[in-house]
Amino acid sequence: MGSKYKLTILIIAAAILAAALRPATADETTVSGRAPNVLLIITDDHGYGDVSTYHESDVQTPNIDRLAAGGMLFTGMRANCTVCSPSRAALLTGRYADRVGVPGVIRTQPENSWGYFDPRVPTLANELKAAGYHTGIVGKWHLGLESPNTPNERGFDTFRGFLGDMMDSYATHARHGNNYLRHNSEVITAKGHATDLFTDWAIDHLRERAKQPAQPFFLYLAYNAPHFPIEPPAEWLAKVKQRAPQLSDKRASNVAFVEHLDDRIGRVLTALKEAGLEGNTVVVFTADNGGSLPHGQNNAPWRDGKQSHYDGGLRVPFMVRWPGRIQAGSRSNYAGLNFDLFPTFLELAGRQPAADLDAVSLVSVLRGETINAPRDLYFVRREGGAAYGGKSYEALIRGEWKLLQNDPFSPLELYNLKADPQETNNLAKVNIKMVQELSAALRKHIQRGGSTPWQAPVIAPQSAQDSTK
């Protein structure tokens, strides 16, 4: 056999292998009827350093690590915000959070609530439902407590979980004495640790979907853990203290909390496999923002944590697995945002994303290709209390440059992320031209966000409405 012939055979074989590993295009997915199921697992305040696949750590997350090993591990992804509600609003709409009315946390106390999820904007659930998917959410919602912003009104066929922000206790599942557990619109009570409950409900959901193999599904599994209060089950804390007696009580509790969560994620992934769904299910694991440093969480190697625009508050674990389509053990350093999943899932489902999205599809990255188009990454958070005064503070990343504030009353800071990834050398007084350039771009984002109300509309009394006619 001649060398030219051998070379031709090798080229053909390589092409066949590459085709087998890449995700189907939207057209291929639609034509072949192989639209993938989607399982999106998002955890709460989960620091980049609290996933052991990223670097050696005192926390062990073998199930999350195996998920990463089976697909693509991203090292450069950030959450859309440093706190919960804005990240979730962006993730579910593909638009920056202030453009959908959620620049800050939606809380159970109206006087301290800083967002109203715009009911006019289609969610990921709406879009996938229109593509023929069954849509379900298990776990934390945190985008509204009442109509029109409950999960079933925002595109989800089924909801079993927690409407509110955080739980006062993972055992009682209450918040400020109120019960926000729901099964669709029904108020429910349940016994057990919330992480266990959400796991069991997710497994039940997967088993139900396995009975309808012709219809693809989207399951949004949103754990409250490891958000404080840090409440690991006693047996998990005892295991960590026995293994690592040198850890402080605070750190040991957080390690145990994360390891319990990892174990339950492993149970969900096992159930997916046992139900015969693993092969055609895209599984994503990520978090809504960085970990809380006062509660013993770890964002290493990045600076600071939750609430901060330094990268410790924004960098999050991010991995995607799709057996046979995404190359196992692959990695990407693409610098994107969590809401890039919105157009990614739509493209895989064969649905054309809207032209006005701020998010960028990651499908080409999942194929092993690169995205070279430049993009700005915009971050905003509005907050109350004396430290913030109900005002917003912002950040913008353009290439290797990052402009930020960490409260509305402090001067802007400028960092070169390529030369200074830990953000220790503030260049704002040195590179005034770059500060001016990024400030101008930031103002345009602020103006766009300002066109969307972030408080619920006030409905005038009928008599007042009549008087204006």
C-alpha positions as CSV (number, residue, x, y, z in Angstrom):
1,M,0.0,0.0,0.0
2,G,1.5,3.4,-1.1
3,S,2.2,6.1,1.4
4,K,-0.1,8.5,-0.4
5,Y,-3.0,6.0,-0.1
6,K,-2.3,5.5,3.6
7,L,-2.3,9.3,4.1
8,T,-5.7,9.5,2.4
9,I,-7.1,6.8,4.6
10,L,-5.9,8.5,7.7
11,I,-7.4,11.8,6.6
12,I,-10.8,10.2,6.0
13,A,-10.7,8.4,9.3
14,A,-9.8,11.6,11.1
15,A,-12.7,13.4,9.4
16,I,-15.1,10.7,10.4
17,L,-13.9,10.8,14.0
18,A,-14.2,14.6,14.2
19,A,-17.8,14.4,12.8
20,A,-18.7,11.8,15.4
21,L,-17.4,14.0,18.2
22,R,-18.9,17.3,17.3
23,P,-22.5,18.3,18.3
24,A,-25.1,18.1,15.7
25,T,-26.0,21.4,14.0
26,A,-29.5,22.8,14.5
27,D,-30.5,21.5,11.1
28,E,-29.1,18.0,11.7
29,T,-30.7,17.8,15.1
30,T,-34.1,18.7,13.7
31,V,-33.9,16.5,10.7
32,S,-32.7,13.4,12.5
33,G,-35.1,13.8,15.4
34,R,-32.1,13.6,17.8
35,A,-32.7,16.8,19.8
36,P,-30.8,16.3,23.0
37,N,-32.3,16.4,26.4
38,V,-30.8,19.1,28.6
39,L,-30.0,18.8,32.3
40,L,-28.7,22.1,33.8
41,I,-27.4,21.8,37.3
42,I,-26.7,25.1,39.1
43,T,-25.5,25.4,42.6
44,D,-25.7,28.5,44.9
45,D,-22.6,30.5,46.0
46,H,-20.3,27.7,44.9
47,G,-16.7,28.9,44.7
48,Y,-14.4,28.0,41.9
49,G,-12.0,26.7,44.5
50,D,-14.6,24.3,46.0
51,V,-14.5,22.0,42.9
52,S,-11.5,19.7,43.2
53,T,-11.2,19.2,39.4
54,Y,-9.7,22.7,39.1
55,H,-6.8,22.3,41.5
56,E,-5.8,20.4,44.6
57,S,-8.2,21.2,47.4
58,D,-9.3,20.2,50.9
59,V,-12.7,19.6,49.4
60,Q,-13.4,16.4,47.4
61,T,-16.0,16.5,44.6
62,P,-15.5,13.2,42.7
63,N,-18.9,13.2,41.0
64,I,-18.5,16.8,39.6
65,D,-15.0,15.9,38.6
66,R,-16.1,12.9,36.7
67,L,-18.7,15.0,34.9
68,A,-15.9,17.3,33.8
69,A,-13.7,14.4,32.8
70,G,-16.5,13.1,30.6
71,G,-16.9,16.3,28.6
72,M,-15.4,19.8,28.4
73,L,-14.1,21.7,31.4
74,F,-14.2,25.5,31.1
75,T,-11.6,27.6,33.0
76,G,-12.6,31.1,32.0
77,M,-16.3,31.3,32.5
78,R,-18.0,33.9,34.8
79,A,-21.4,34.3,36.4
80,N,-23.5,37.2,35.1
81,C,-23.6,38.7,38.6
82,T,-22.0,38.5,42.0
83,V,-25.4,37.5,43.6
84,C,-28.3,35.2,42.9
85,S,-31.3,36.7,41.2
86,P,-29.5,38.7,38.5
87,S,-27.4,35.7,37.5
88,R,-30.6,33.5,37.2
89,A,-32.5,36.2,35.3
90,A,-29.7,36.5,32.8
91,L,-29.2,32.7,32.5
92,L,-32.9,32.2,31.8
93,T,-33.2,35.0,29.2
94,G,-29.9,35.3,27.5
95,R,-30.0,39.1,28.3
96,Y,-28.1,41.2,30.8
97,A,-29.9,41.2,34.1
98,D,-30.8,44.9,34.2
99,R,-32.4,44.5,30.7
100,V,-34.9,42.1,32.2
101,G,-35.6,44.1,35.3
102,V,-33.4,42.2,37.8
103,P,-30.3,44.3,38.6
104,G,-30.4,43.1,42.2
105,V,-31.7,40.4,44.5
106,I,-35.4,39.8,44.6
107,R,-36.2,39.2,48.2
108,T,-39.1,38.1,50.3
109,Q,-39.2,41.5,52.0
110,P,-40.4,44.1,49.5
111,E,-38.6,47.0,51.1
112,N,-35.3,45.3,50.5
113,S,-36.1,43.8,47.0
114,W,-34.2,45.2,44.0
115,G,-35.6,43.5,41.0
116,Y,-38.8,42.6,39.1
117,F,-38.5,39.9,36.5
118,D,-39.9,41.4,33.3
119,P,-42.9,39.1,32.4
120,R,-42.7,40.2,28.7
121,V,-39.4,38.5,28.1
122,P,-39.4,34.9,27.0
123,T,-37.4,32.5,29.2
124,L,-35.3,29.5,28.2
125,A,-38.2,27.3,29.3
126,N,-40.6,29.2,26.9
127,E,-38.2,28.8,24.0
128,L,-37.5,25.2,24.5
129,K,-41.2,24.4,25.1
130,A,-41.9,26.0,21.7
131,A,-39.2,23.6,20.3
132,G,-41.2,20.7,21.6
133,Y,-39.5,20.2,24.9
134,H,-41.0,19.2,28.3
135,T,-39.7,21.8,30.7
136,G,-39.2,21.3,34.4
137,I,-37.5,23.0,37.4
138,V,-36.5,21.4,40.7
139,G,-35.1,23.5,43.5
140,K,-34.5,27.3,43.9
141,W,-36.4,29.8,41.7
142,H,-35.7,33.2,43.3
143,L,-37.2,35.3,40.5
144,G,-40.6,36.1,42.1
145,L,-43.0,35.0,44.7
146,E,-46.3,35.7,43.0
147,S,-48.0,36.1,39.6
148,P,-46.9,36.7,36.9
149,N,-43.5,35.5,37.9
150,T,-43.9,32.0,39.2
151,P,-42.2,29.2,37.3
152,N,-45.3,27.7,35.7
153,E,-46.1,31.2,34.4
154,R,-42.6,31.6,33.0
155,G,-42.5,28.6,30.7
156,F,-42.0,25.6,33.0
157,D,-44.4,22.7,32.7
158,T,-43.6,21.5,36.2
159,F,-42.1,23.0,39.3
160,R,-41.1,21.4,42.6
161,G,-39.0,23.4,44.8
162,F,-38.5,26.7,46.6
163,L,-39.8,30.1,45.4
164,G,-37.7,32.3,47.7
165,D,-34.1,33.4,48.1
166,M,-32.4,31.5,50.9
167,M,-33.7,29.1,53.5
168,D,-33.4,29.9,57.2
169,S,-32.6,26.2,57.7
170,Y,-32.1,23.3,55.3
171,A,-34.2,21.2,57.7
172,T,-37.3,23.5,58.0
173,H,-37.2,25.0,54.5
174,A,-38.8,28.2,55.8
175,R,-37.8,31.9,55.1
176,H,-38.8,34.6,57.6
177,G,-41.3,32.1,59.0
178,N,-43.0,31.6,55.6
179,N,-43.2,28.3,53.7
180,Y,-42.1,28.8,50.1
181,L,-42.0,25.2,49.1
182,R,-44.3,24.5,46.1
183,H,-45.4,21.7,43.8
184,N,-46.5,23.8,40.8
185,S,-48.8,26.3,42.5
186,E,-49.6,24.1,45.5
187,V,-48.0,24.8,48.9
188,I,-46.3,21.7,50.2
189,T,-44.4,20.6,53.2
190,A,-41.6,18.1,53.2
191,K,-39.2,16.4,55.7
192,G,-35.5,16.1,55.2
193,H,-32.4,18.1,54.2
194,A,-33.3,20.4,51.2
195,T,-30.4,19.0,49.2
196,D,-31.8,15.5,49.6
197,L,-35.3,16.6,48.8
198,F,-34.2,18.3,45.5
199,T,-32.2,15.3,44.6
200,D,-35.0,12.9,45.1
201,W,-37.4,15.1,43.2
202,A,-35.0,15.4,40.3
203,I,-34.6,11.6,40.2
204,D,-38.4,11.2,40.2
205,H,-38.6,13.7,37.3
206,L,-36.0,11.9,35.2
207,R,-37.7,8.6,35.7
208,E,-41.0,10.2,34.6
209,R,-39.3,11.6,31.5
210,A,-37.9,8.2,30.6
211,K,-41.4,7.0,30.1
212,Q,-41.8,9.6,27.3
213,P,-38.7,9.0,25.2
214,A,-40.1,10.7,22.1
215,Q,-40.2,14.1,23.7
216,P,-36.9,15.8,24.7
217,F,-36.8,17.4,28.1
218,F,-35.2,20.4,29.8
219,L,-34.6,20.0,33.6
220,Y,-33.3,23.0,35.5
221,L,-32.0,21.6,38.8
222,A,-31.1,24.5,41.0
223,Y,-29.8,23.6,44.4
224,N,-29.8,26.0,47.4
225,A,-26.6,24.5,48.6
226,P,-23.9,25.5,49.4
227,H,-25.5,28.9,50.2
228,F,-25.4,29.8,53.9
229,P,-26.6,28.7,56.5
230,I,-23.8,26.1,56.2
231,E,-25.7,23.0,57.4
232,P,-24.1,19.7,56.4
233,P,-25.7,16.5,57.7
234,A,-24.0,15.5,60.9
235,E,-22.5,12.3,59.4
236,W,-20.9,14.2,56.6
237,L,-19.3,16.7,58.9
238,A,-18.0,13.8,61.1
239,K,-16.3,12.2,58.1
240,V,-14.5,15.4,57.1
241,K,-13.3,16.1,60.7
242,Q,-12.0,12.6,60.9
243,R,-10.2,12.9,57.5
244,A,-8.9,16.4,58.0
245,P,-8.8,17.3,61.8
246,Q,-6.6,20.4,61.0
247,L,-9.5,22.2,59.4
248,S,-11.2,25.0,61.3
249,D,-14.8,24.2,62.3
250,K,-16.1,26.8,59.7
251,R,-14.0,25.3,56.9
252,A,-14.8,21.7,57.8
253,S,-18.5,22.5,57.8
254,N,-18.3,24.0,54.3
255,V,-16.3,21.1,53.0
256,A,-18.8,18.7,54.3
257,F,-21.7,20.7,52.9
258,V,-20.1,20.7,49.4
259,E,-19.2,17.0,49.6
260,H,-22.8,16.1,50.6
261,L,-24.0,18.2,47.6
262,D,-21.5,16.5,45.3
263,D,-22.7,13.0,46.4
264,R,-26.3,14.0,45.6
265,I,-25.3,15.3,42.2
266,G,-23.7,11.9,41.7
267,R,-27.0,10.2,42.5
268,V,-28.8,12.3,39.9
269,L,-26.2,11.4,37.3
270,T,-26.5,7.8,38.1
271,A,-30.3,8.0,37.8
272,L,-29.9,9.6,34.4
273,K,-27.8,6.7,33.3
274,E,-30.1,4.0,34.8
275,A,-33.1,5.6,33.1
276,G,-31.3,5.2,29.7
277,L,-31.1,8.9,29.2
278,E,-27.4,9.6,29.5
279,G,-26.4,9.1,25.9
280,N,-28.5,11.9,24.5
281,T,-28.5,14.3,27.4
282,V,-26.4,17.5,27.5
283,V,-25.4,17.9,31.2
284,V,-24.1,21.3,32.4
285,F,-22.8,22.0,35.9
286,T,-22.2,25.6,37.0
287,A,-22.9,28.1,39.8
288,D,-24.7,31.4,40.1
289,N,-21.7,33.3,41.6
290,G,-18.6,32.9,43.7
291,G,-18.5,31.6,47.2
292,S,-19.0,33.7,50.4
293,L,-15.7,34.2,52.1
294,P,-17.2,35.0,55.6
295,H,-18.8,31.5,55.5
296,G,-15.6,29.7,54.8
297,Q,-16.0,29.1,51.0
298,N,-13.1,29.0,48.6
299,N,-12.6,30.9,45.3
300,A,-8.9,30.3,44.8
301,P,-7.0,31.4,42.9
302,W,-9.1,34.5,42.4
303,R,-9.4,37.6,44.5
304,D,-12.4,38.1,46.9
305,G,-15.8,36.4,46.7
306,K,-19.6,36.8,46.5
307,Q,-20.8,40.4,46.1
308,S,-17.5,41.5,44.7
309,H,-16.6,42.3,41.1
310,Y,-13.1,41.0,41.6
311,D,-13.0,37.6,39.9
312,G,-13.5,35.6,43.1
313,G,-17.1,36.9,43.0
314,L,-17.6,36.1,39.3
315,R,-15.5,33.1,38.3
316,V,-17.5,29.9,38.6
317,P,-17.1,26.2,37.8
318,F,-18.5,25.4,34.4
319,M,-18.5,22.1,32.5
320,V,-20.5,20.5,29.7
321,R,-20.9,16.8,28.9
322,W,-22.6,15.2,25.9
323,P,-21.4,11.6,25.4
324,G,-20.1,11.0,21.8
325,R,-20.6,14.6,20.9
326,I,-18.3,16.6,23.2
327,Q,-14.8,15.1,23.4
328,A,-14.2,13.7,26.9
329,G,-11.3,15.3,28.8
330,S,-11.4,18.4,26.6
331,R,-10.8,21.9,28.0
332,S,-11.6,25.5,27.0
333,N,-10.4,28.8,28.3
334,Y,-13.1,30.8,26.5
335,A,-14.1,33.8,28.5
336,G,-17.9,33.8,28.5
337,L,-20.8,34.2,30.8
338,N,-23.3,31.7,32.2
339,F,-26.1,33.1,30.1
340,D,-24.3,31.9,27.0
341,L,-26.1,28.6,27.7
342,F,-29.4,30.2,26.5
343,P,-28.5,30.4,22.8
344,T,-26.4,27.2,23.1
345,F,-29.3,25.2,24.2
346,L,-31.6,26.8,21.6
347,E,-29.2,26.0,18.8
348,L,-28.8,22.4,19.9
349,A,-32.6,22.2,20.0
350,G,-32.9,23.4,16.4
351,R,-34.5,26.8,17.4
352,Q,-33.1,30.1,16.1
353,P,-32.1,32.4,19.0
354,A,-33.5,36.0,18.9
355,A,-31.3,38.5,17.3
356,D,-31.2,40.9,20.3
357,L,-29.7,38.5,22.8
358,D,-26.6,39.6,24.7
359,A,-25.4,36.0,25.1
360,V,-23.2,34.1,22.6
361,S,-23.7,30.4,21.6
362,L,-21.0,28.0,22.8
363,V,-21.8,25.3,20.2
364,S,-18.7,26.0,18.2
365,V,-16.6,25.8,21.3
366,L,-18.1,22.5,22.2
367,R,-17.1,21.2,18.8
368,G,-13.5,22.1,19.6
369,E,-13.4,25.3,17.6
370,T,-12.7,28.8,18.8
371,I,-14.7,32.0,19.1
372,N,-12.5,34.9,18.0
373,A,-15.1,37.6,17.8
374,P,-14.4,40.2,20.5
375,R,-17.1,40.9,23.1
376,D,-17.5,43.1,26.2
377,L,-18.6,41.4,29.4
378,Y,-20.9,43.6,31.5
379,F,-21.8,43.2,35.1
380,V,-24.2,45.1,37.3
381,R,-25.6,44.8,40.8
382,R,-28.1,47.0,42.7
383,E,-28.3,46.7,46.5
384,G,-29.8,48.4,49.5
385,G,-28.5,49.2,53.0
386,A,-26.1,51.9,54.1
387,A,-23.1,50.4,52.1
388,Y,-25.0,50.7,48.8
389,G,-27.9,53.0,49.3
390,G,-30.2,51.4,46.7
391,K,-27.7,52.3,44.0
392,S,-26.0,50.1,41.4
393,Y,-22.4,49.4,40.8
394,E,-20.9,47.9,37.6
395,A,-17.9,46.3,35.9
396,L,-16.9,45.8,32.3
397,I,-14.3,43.4,30.8
398,R,-12.9,44.1,27.3
399,G,-10.2,41.8,26.3
400,E,-7.5,41.8,28.9
401,W,-8.8,44.9,30.6
402,K,-11.3,45.1,33.5
403,L,-13.0,48.3,34.9
404,L,-14.9,47.9,38.1
405,Q,-16.5,49.2,41.2
406,N,-17.4,47.2,44.3
407,D,-19.8,49.8,45.7
408,P,-21.5,52.9,44.2
409,F,-19.4,55.3,46.3
410,S,-15.8,54.1,45.5
411,P,-13.7,55.2,42.5
412,L,-13.3,53.1,39.5
413,E,-10.5,50.5,39.4
414,L,-8.7,49.2,36.3
415,Y,-6.8,45.9,36.0
416,N,-5.0,44.2,33.2
417,L,-6.1,40.6,33.7
418,K,-3.4,39.1,31.5
419,A,-0.6,40.6,33.4
420,D,-2.3,40.7,36.8
421,P,-5.0,37.9,37.0
422,Q,-5.3,38.3,40.8
423,E,-6.2,42.0,40.4
424,T,-3.7,43.4,42.8
425,N,-2.3,46.4,40.7
426,N,-4.9,49.1,40.2
427,L,-3.9,51.0,37.0
428,A,-6.8,53.5,37.0
429,K,-4.5,56.5,37.7
430,V,-1.8,55.2,35.2
431,N,-3.9,54.4,32.2
432,I,-6.5,57.2,32.1
433,K,-7.2,56.6,28.4
434,M,-8.4,53.0,29.0
435,V,-10.5,54.1,32.0
436,Q,-12.2,56.7,29.7
437,E,-12.7,54.1,26.9
438,L,-14.3,51.5,29.1
439,S,-16.3,54.1,31.1
440,A,-17.9,55.2,27.8
441,A,-18.8,51.6,27.0
442,L,-20.1,51.1,30.5
443,R,-22.4,54.1,30.3
444,K,-24.1,52.7,27.2
445,H,-24.9,49.5,29.0
446,I,-26.3,51.4,32.0
447,Q,-28.5,53.4,29.6
448,R,-29.8,50.3,28.0
449,G,-30.6,48.7,31.4
450,G,-32.3,51.8,32.6
451,S,-35.1,51.4,30.0
452,T,-36.5,48.4,31.9
453,P,-38.3,49.0,35.2
454,W,-36.9,47.0,38.2
455,Q,-39.9,47.4,40.5
456,A,-43.4,46.0,40.0
457,P,-45.7,48.4,38.3
458,V,-48.1,50.3,40.6
459,I,-51.7,49.8,39.5
460,A,-53.7,52.9,40.2
461,P,-57.1,52.6,41.9
462,Q,-60.0,52.3,39.6
463,S,-61.4,55.8,40.5
464,A,-58.0,57.4,39.7
465,Q,-58.0,55.5,36.3
466,D,-61.5,56.8,35.5
467,S,-60.5,60.4,36.3
468,T,-57.9,60.4,33.6
469,K,-60.2,59.4,30.9
